[in-house]
Amino acid sequence: MYRNRFENELSELHESLINLGALIERAIDNGINALINRNKELACSVIENDKEINALSYAVESKAMGILLRQQPVASDLRTISTALKMVTDMERIGDQARDICSIVLHLCEEEYGTKLVLIPKMAAAAKHMVRDCIDSFVRLDLELAKKVIETDNDVDALFVQVKENMIELIRNNPEYADQAVYLMMTAKYFEKIGDHAENIAEWVIFCQTGERKNIKLL
């Protein structure tokens, strides 16, 4: 009876995490579309919808804490709930990064870009896939997928280095775009941070399965 109740509550927790993941994926998608198209309305909608992400994040935290208090899980189950709580923190921050990107878009939407946006959309796509995969790895208990997410973060970091170099070149060759280049570099940095949060979630997924984080036994 206890096990059935716990598994039902855990299934509900997984579903909530999937829903939260869908919200932050949509925020990332809309954020990059707003950036590419200099779409003020879309950017404003992402900023406004961050409230929904925050509300669901708090709800998931409450659900996880409730399971801990009611069920008093054993070690392996405790790892699962602890991982969910850690994931929510990173997922909420990913929503914040998407919101911050759109706050920058509001500064950029009135002028033409001084360079083609090629690398930043690539960063966004890679970061979004990392987010989706790290959540899937938790729900499916897939260690290999979690490890793949961690490896992919290197690709996002490499793209950020390229973006930074391109923006420096833009400032050097076209000083009138200096402010724009700084804003674009900031958006790239936010996408890099999204990748870092996804990597962090993947590391907690590995902890969930092994009790280890960064090769250190925790539980």
Buried (B, 14 or more C-beta within 10 A) or exposed (E): EEEEEBEEBBEEBBEBBBEBBEBBBBBBBBBBBBBBEBBBEBBBBBBEBBEEBBEBBEBBBEBBEEBBEEBEBEEEBBBBBBBBBBBBBBBBBBBBBBBBBBBBBBBBBEEEBBBEBEBBBBBBBBBBBBBBBBBBBBBEEBBEBBBBBBEBBEBBBEBBEBBBEBBEEBBEEEEEBBEBBEBBBBBBBBBBBBBBBBBBBBBBBBBBBBBEBEEEEEE
